[in-house]
């Protein structure tokens, strides 16, 4: 959609809503596949509340994302392909979004909306990349990609009674993680029901580890399922119950009709289970890895039972929401997505075809065609060589590339143009740097989530020349050894006793500027892993 048409429609959008600006609630589940819903034919799992969002609103039946979580979330928040944002993977410093990106939260906040996030951010754990740095006024999140992962604060976390970050400060919160996030979301709605809000509920369930109350697992036992699937379905059932509390909350708050409620997931399932006949799982670019549910409920505007079969993707969500809420995007933003707003009211409307892209793989730099899918309405090119006719073969069972060389050539050219374009956005894929020495975050806790491989350590930017205390945290030292801390040309060592789990280095003078930070234990001739580095500015 060109900018003139976008602005024309956006300017008209407020007139659509008799109750004023619509509220927005965006729910995204983690590793929940297309088949993990009763509306999609799951023979074991009943999800009546999530299904309501679909049946009382619109279903986009050909909606795709990336094969893993951080890339999907970067596109969701920006309306841009993840490679433009610097997010190429899920950890090791590859899931930190460039702080120059403008997010949905920032754009809605500028338009007078209250903004809140509860759950999973996964686009940077440190300033200036945290959710609270990117437009969210209220935030209760875990670190990294989930709970019980290397991003946890020491000594670790679980799905029950986790330690979370409330507006940047650690807080132990009672309850089960999904229950907590929805409880906080419902309280956010109650506080802001008289004003427009943008609410992002991003659950870490049903991602591993599969921790859930036994009462949710019990109904799935004795049905011939394996233990893993029983637990996943229990976690999804708990999620569905919480969606029910949310639906009740917006009705009780008398904002039901003018609230845009979206449900989606970030990629396909991690483990093999019912996948609605699709090929592949999380991490692949076959349909089982990238086709996800996308439901939009908006009683004031969207007719119940609406279905749109046009291809759509994560990059379309932000342009769609801005148009629906009458918010004009800044001129400098180059959206890759297209507003789906016209399809919400007229799913059979004329809709120009396009090619959507999805790519991901481990490593610092993407490679052309590797783990890549190019999708038009009819055709899908996988890894630059396999071609599938999605209208005749939605299961991707027969490669028809030999019979359609012209289609392959056209989609390869489109992929090459796309890859060249998105790779040039930042001039490369160097990671954003974590800021040290600012009043926004002190101390700074560095975790394995963002530690790079080559060279091993963290890329930082010391924003102020000052004195700093450094604490290294690690597993009990197997013997007396030496700890080493390096920041650029600065190097300090200290003795570590057998069994010790920390080493403190006091009053180090850091020079300002970009630098590589590293830390290790030298146990004999083999370095041992430092799990955390805490850096605290102590003067100024």
C-alpha positions in Angstrom: 0.0 0.0 0.0 1.5 3.4 -0.9 1.8 6.1 1.7 -1.0 8.3 0.2 -3.6 5.6 0.5 -2.4 4.6 3.9 -2.8 8.1 5.2 -6.2 8.5 3.6 -7.5 5.3 5.2 -5.8 5.9 8.5 -7.3 9.4 8.7 -10.7 7.8 8.2 -10.3 5.0 10.7 -11.3 6.8 13.9 -14.7 7.5 12.3 -15.3 3.7 12.2 -15.2 3.4 16.0 -18.2 5.0 17.7 -16.5 4.4 21.1 -13.4 6.4 20.2 -9.9 4.9 19.6 -9.9 1.1 19.7 -7.9 -0.7 22.3 -5.4 -3.3 21.1 -4.6 -6.6 22.8 -2.0 -8.8 21.1 -1.5 -12.3 22.5 1.3 -14.5 21.2 2.1 -18.0 22.5 5.5 -19.6 22.3 6.0 -22.8 20.3 2.3 -23.5 20.0 1.6 -24.9 16.6 -1.2 -24.5 14.2 -2.6 -27.9 15.2 -2.6 -27.1 18.9 -6.2 -25.8 18.8 -9.5 -27.6 18.7 -10.7 -25.2 15.9 -7.9 -26.7 13.7 -9.0 -30.3 14.3 -6.9 -31.4 17.3 -8.5 -34.7 18.4 -7.3 -34.4 22.0 -7.3 -30.7 23.0 -10.2 -28.4 23.5 -9.5 -24.7 23.4 -13.0 -23.0 23.5 -11.7 -19.5 24.5 -9.0 -19.2 21.9 -11.5 -20.6 19.4 -13.9 -17.8 20.3 -11.5 -15.2 19.1 -11.6 -16.9 15.7 -15.3 -17.7 15.5 -16.3 -14.3 16.8 -13.9 -12.5 14.5 -11.7 -13.2 11.5 -9.3 -16.0 10.7 -6.4 -15.6 8.4 -5.9 -19.1 7.2 -2.6 -18.6 5.3 -0.6 -16.7 7.9 3.2 -17.2 8.2 6.0 -16.2 10.5 9.6 -17.1 11.0 10.6 -20.7 12.1 11.9 -19.4 15.5 10.8 -16.9 18.1 13.1 -13.8 18.2 12.9 -13.2 14.4 9.1 -13.4 14.4 8.9 -11.0 17.4 11.2 -8.5 15.7 9.0 -8.4 12.7 5.9 -8.3 14.8 7.1 -5.2 16.7 8.4 -3.3 13.7 6.4 -4.3 10.5 9.8 -5.1 9.0 11.7 -8.2 8.1 13.8 -9.3 11.0 17.1 -9.0 9.1 16.5 -5.3 8.8 16.4 -5.1 12.6 19.6 -7.0 13.3 17.8 -10.1 14.7 19.0 -13.2 13.0 18.7 -15.9 15.7 17.5 -16.5 19.3 20.6 -16.3 21.4 24.4 -15.6 21.6 23.9 -11.9 20.9 21.9 -12.6 17.7 18.5 -11.7 19.1 19.1 -8.2 20.2 17.1 -5.7 18.1 18.8 -2.5 16.9 17.8 0.2 19.3 17.1 2.6 16.3 14.1 0.5 15.3 10.7 2.1 16.1 8.4 -0.4 17.8 4.6 -0.8 17.9 4.7 0.2 21.6 6.6 3.4 20.8 4.2 4.4 18.0 1.1 3.7 20.1 2.6 5.6 23.0 3.2 8.6 20.8 -0.4 8.4 19.7 -1.6 8.7 23.3 -2.1 5.0 24.1 -1.1 3.4 27.4 1.3 0.5 26.7 2.1 -2.6 28.6 3.9 -5.9 28.1 3.6 -9.0 30.2 5.7 -12.1 29.4 8.3 -12.6 26.8 10.2 -9.8 25.0 13.3 -11.6 23.7 14.7 -8.7 21.7 17.3 -7.5 24.2 17.8 -7.9 28.0 19.9 -4.8 28.5 19.6 -1.0 27.9 18.9 0.3 25.3 17.1 -2.7 23.9 14.7 -3.7 26.7 10.9 -3.4 26.4 10.9 -0.4 28.7 13.4 1.3 26.4 11.3 0.6 23.4 7.9 2.2 24.2 6.4 0.0 26.9 5.4 2.1 29.9 4.5 -1.0 32.0 6.5 -4.1 31.8 6.7 -7.5 33.6 8.9 -9.8 31.7 11.4 -12.6 31.9 14.9 -12.5 30.3 16.0 -14.0 27.1 14.0 -16.6 25.4 12.2 -18.0 28.5 12.3 -19.2 32.0 14.8 -21.8 33.2 17.3 -20.6 30.5 20.7 -19.0 30.7 19.2 -15.5 30.8 17.6 -16.2 34.2 19.0 -14.2 37.1 21.1 -16.2 39.5 20.5 -18.8 40.8 17.9 -19.7 38.1 14.2 -19.8 37.6 11.2 -22.0 37.2 7.7 -21.6 35.8 6.3 -21.4 39.3 7.0 -18.4 41.5 9.6 -16.9 39.0 11.8 -14.0 39.5 10.8 -11.5 36.8 11.7 -8.0 35.8 9.1 -5.4 36.7 10.0 -2.2 34.9 13.7 -3.2 34.9 13.8 -4.4 38.5 14.0 -8.0 39.7 10.9 -9.1 41.6 9.9 -12.6 42.8 6.2 -13.1 41.8 4.0 -15.8 43.2 2.1 -18.1 40.9 2.4 -19.9 37.6 4.0 -17.9 34.8 1.0 -17.9 32.4 -1.4 -17.1 35.2 0.9 -14.3 36.3 1.1 -12.7 32.9 -2.7 -12.7 32.4 -3.4 -11.6 35.9 -1.1 -8.6 35.4 -2.7 -8.0 32.0 -6.2 -8.0 33.5 -5.1 -5.5 36.1 -3.6 -3.3 33.4 -7.0 -3.4 31.6 -8.8 -2.4 34.7 -6.4 0.5 35.3 -6.7 1.8 31.8 -10.2 0.9 30.7 -11.1 4.5 30.4 -8.3 5.3 27.9 -6.9 3.6 24.8 -4.3 1.1 25.4 -1.9 -1.3 23.6 -1.4 -4.5 25.5 1.1 -7.2 24.5 0.7 -10.6 26.3 3.6 -12.9 25.2 3.5 -16.2 27.0 6.6 -18.4 27.3 4.2 -21.4 27.4 4.2 -24.0 25.9 7.9 -23.6 25.3 10.2 -26.0 27.2 10.9 -26.8 30.0 7.4 -28.3 30.2 6.4 -27.3 33.7 2.7 -27.1 34.5 0.4 -28.1 37.3 -0.5 -31.8 37.3 -4.2 -31.0 37.2 -3.8 -29.7 33.6 -1.8 -32.8 32.6 -4.2 -35.4 34.0 -7.0 -35.1 31.4 -4.6 -36.0 28.6 -3.2 -39.1 30.3 -4.4 -42.5 29.2 -5.1 -41.3 25.7 -2.1 -42.8 24.0 -0.1 -39.6 24.0 3.5 -39.5 25.1 4.4 -37.6 28.3 5.8 -34.6 26.4 2.6 -34.1 24.4 0.5 -34.5 27.6 2.4 -31.6 29.2 2.3 -29.4 26.1 -1.5 -29.9 25.9 -1.8 -29.1 29.6 0.1 -25.9 29.1 -2.1 -24.9 26.2 -5.2 -25.7 28.2 -4.0 -23.5 31.0 -3.4 -20.8 28.4 -6.9 -21.2 27.0 -8.4 -20.8 30.5 -6.5 -17.6 30.9 -7.7 -16.3 27.6 -11.2 -16.9 29.0 -10.4 -14.7 32.0 -9.2 -12.0 29.6 -12.4 -12.2 27.5 -14.4 -11.9 30.7 -12.3 -8.9 31.8 -12.8 -6.8 28.7 -16.5 -7.5 28.8 -16.7 -6.6 32.5 -14.8 -3.4 31.7 -17.4 -2.5 29.1 -14.7 -2.2 26.3 -15.5 -5.5 24.5 -16.9 -4.1 21.3 -14.1 -1.6 20.6 -11.2 -3.8 21.5 -9.0 -5.4 18.8 -8.0 -8.8 20.2 -5.4 -10.8 18.3 -4.2 -14.3 19.0 -1.2 -15.8 17.2 1.8 -17.9 17.8 5.5 -17.3 17.0 6.3 -20.5 15.1 5.4 -24.2 14.8 5.7 -26.8 17.5 9.1 -27.9 18.8 8.1 -31.5 19.3 6.3 -33.9 17.0 2.5 -34.0 17.6 -0.7 -33.2 15.7 0.1 -30.6 13.0 -3.1 -30.5 10.9 -1.5 -32.5 8.1 1.4 -30.1 7.6 5.1 -30.9 7.0 7.8 -29.9 9.3 8.2 -28.5 12.9 9.8 -25.4 14.5 13.1 -24.5 12.9 12.0 -25.5 9.4 10.5 -23.4 6.7 8.0 -26.0 5.7 4.4 -25.1 6.7 4.6 -26.9 10.0 7.3 -24.5 11.0 6.0 -21.2 9.8 2.2 -21.4 9.3 0.5 -20.3 12.5 -3.0 -19.3 13.7 -3.9 -15.6 13.3 -7.3 -14.6 14.7 -8.7 -11.0 15.0 -11.7 -10.3 17.1 -13.2 -6.8 16.9 -16.9 -6.8 17.4 -17.4 -3.2 16.3 -15.9 -3.8 12.9 -15.2 -7.5 12.2 -18.1 -9.8 11.3 -18.1 -13.1 13.2 -16.9 -16.1 11.0 -14.9 -14.0 8.6 -12.2 -16.0 6.8 -9.4 -14.6 4.7 -7.3 -17.0 2.6 -4.8 -14.4 1.2 -1.2 -15.0 2.3 -0.3 -12.7 5.2 2.6 -12.5 7.7 4.1 -11.1 10.9 5.3 -8.0 9.0 1.7 -7.1 8.3 0.5 -6.8 11.9 1.8 -3.4 12.8 0.7 -1.7 9.5 -2.7 -3.2 10.0 -3.1 -2.0 13.6 -1.9 1.5 12.8 -4.5 1.8 10.1 -7.2 0.3 12.2 -6.4 2.8 15.0 -5.9 5.9 12.7 -2.3 6.3 13.5 -0.1 7.6 10.7 3.4 6.0 10.6 6.5 8.2 10.7 7.7 9.1 7.2 11.1 7.5 7.9 9.8 4.0 8.5 10.0 1.6 5.6 7.5 -1.1 6.3 7.8 -4.4 4.6 4.3 -5.4 5.6 1.0 -4.6 4.1 -2.1 -3.5 6.1 -4.6 -6.3 6.2 -7.3 -3.9 7.3 -9.3 -4.1 4.0 -9.5 -7.9 4.4 -11.1 -7.6 7.8 -14.3 -6.2 6.3 -14.1 -7.6 2.8 -12.0 -10.9 2.7 -12.9 -11.4 -0.9 -11.7 -8.0 -1.9 -9.2 -7.6 -4.8 -5.8 -8.2 -3.3 -2.6 -8.0 -5.4 -0.3 -11.0 -5.1 3.1 -10.7 -3.5 6.0 -12.8 -2.4 6.6 -13.2 1.4 9.9 -14.3 2.8 10.8 -16.3 5.9 14.4 -17.2 6.9 16.5 -18.2 9.9 19.5 -20.3 10.8 22.2 -20.5 13.4 25.2 -18.2 12.9 26.1 -14.6 12.9 25.4 -13.9 9.2 22.5 -15.2 7.1 23.3 -17.1 3.9 21.3 -16.7 0.7 18.7 -19.5 0.3 19.7 -21.3 3.5 16.7 -22.1 5.6 14.6 -19.8 3.5 11.1 -19.9 2.1 9.6 -17.6 -0.6 5.8 -17.7 -0.8 3.3 -16.3 -3.2 -0.4 -17.2 -3.1 0.1 -20.3 -5.2 3.8 -21.1 -5.1 6.4 -21.8 -2.4 10.1 -22.0 -3.0 12.1 -23.7 -0.3 15.9 -23.3 0.1 16.1 -21.9 -3.4 15.5 -25.3 -5.1 12.3 -27.1 -4.0 9.0 -25.8 -5.5 5.6 -26.6 -4.2 2.1 -25.8 -5.6 0.4 -24.8 -2.4 -3.1 -24.7 -3.9 -2.9 -28.3 -5.1 -0.4 -29.6 -2.5 -0.7 -27.8 0.8 1.2 -30.7 2.5 4.3 -29.9 0.4 4.6 -33.6 -0.6 5.7 -33.2 -4.2 8.5 -31.0 -5.5 7.4 -29.6 -8.9 10.5 -27.5 -9.6 11.6 -29.5 -12.7 8.2 -29.0 -14.3 8.1 -25.2 -13.6 11.6 -23.8 -14.2 10.2 -20.3 -15.0 8.5 -20.1 -11.6 11.7 -21.2 -9.9 13.7 -18.6 -11.7 11.3 -15.8 -10.9 11.2 -16.7 -7.2 14.9 -17.1 -7.0 15.4 -13.6 -8.5 12.9 -12.2 -6.0 14.7 -13.9 -3.2 18.1 -12.5 -4.3 16.7 -9.0 -4.6 15.1 -9.3 -1.1 18.2 -10.7 0.5 20.4 -8.0 -1.0 17.9 -5.3 0.2 17.4 -6.5 3.8 21.1 -7.2 4.3 22.0 -3.7 3.2 19.7 -2.0 5.8 22.3 -1.8 8.6 25.4 -2.3 6.3 25.9 -5.8 7.8 24.9 -7.9 10.8 27.2 -6.6 13.6 25.3 -6.9 16.9 24.0 -3.9 18.8 26.1 -3.0 21.8 25.0 -3.2 25.4 25.4 0.1 27.2 27.3 0.3 30.5 27.5 3.2 32.8 24.1 4.8 32.2 21.5 5.8 34.8 19.0 3.7 32.9 20.5 0.4 34.0 22.9 0.1 36.9 24.1 -2.5 37.6 24.2 -4.2 34.2 23.9 -8.0 34.4 25.4 -9.8 31.4 24.3 -13.4 30.8 25.1 -16.3 28.5 22.0 -15.2 26.4 24.0 -12.4 24.7 27.5 -13.7 24.9 29.1 -14.0 21.5 31.1 -16.9 20.2 34.0 -15.3 18.2 35.6 -13.8 20.0 33.9 -15.1 23.1 32.3 -12.3 25.2 30.0 -9.4 25.0 30.0 -6.4 22.8 29.5 -3.3 25.0 29.6 0.5 24.9 30.9 2.2 28.0 29.0 5.4 28.0 30.9 7.1 30.7 34.6 6.9 31.8 34.2 6.1 35.5 35.0 3.6 38.3 33.1 0.3 38.2 32.8 -2.8 40.4 32.7 -6.1 38.6 31.4 -9.4 39.9 32.0 -12.7 38.1 29.6 -15.6 38.9 30.2 -19.2 38.1 29.7 -22.8 39.2 31.8 -23.9 42.2 35.5 -23.8 41.2 36.8 -27.4 41.0 40.2 -26.2 42.4 42.0 -23.1 43.3 42.4 -21.0 40.1 42.6 -17.6 38.5 39.8 -15.4 37.2 40.4 -13.0 34.3 38.4 -10.0 33.3 39.0 -8.1 30.1 37.5 -4.9 28.7 39.2 -3.8 25.5 42.9 -3.2 26.6 42.0 -3.4 30.3 42.9 -6.7 31.9 42.6 -7.7 35.6 43.1 -11.1 37.3 42.2 -12.4 40.8 42.7 -15.6 42.7 39.7 -17.9 43.2 39.5 -20.4 46.0 38.3 -24.0 45.4 34.5 -24.2 45.7 34.1 -20.4 45.3 31.2 -19.3 43.1 32.0 -15.6 42.7 34.9 -13.2 42.2 34.8 -9.5 42.9 37.0 -6.9 41.2 36.7 -3.5 42.9 37.1 0.1 41.6 38.2 -0.6 38.0 38.6 2.5 35.9 36.8 2.0 32.6 37.6 4.2 29.6 34.6 5.3 27.6 33.8 3.8 24.2 33.0 0.6 22.4 34.8 -2.5 23.6 34.8 -6.2 23.8 34.2 -7.6 27.3 35.2 -11.1 28.3 35.7 -13.1 31.5 36.9 -16.6 32.3 38.3 -18.9 34.9 41.6 -20.6 34.2 41.4 -24.1 35.8 44.6 -25.8 34.8 45.0 -25.4 31.1 41.3 -25.3 30.5 39.1 -22.2 30.8 35.9 -22.6 32.8 32.7 -20.8 32.0 31.7 -17.6 33.7 27.9 -17.6 33.8 27.3 -14.0 34.7 29.1 -10.7 34.8 27.7 -7.9 36.9 29.0 -4.4 36.2 28.1 -1.5 38.6 29.1 2.1 38.1 30.2 3.4 41.5 31.0 7.1 40.9 29.3 9.9 39.0 
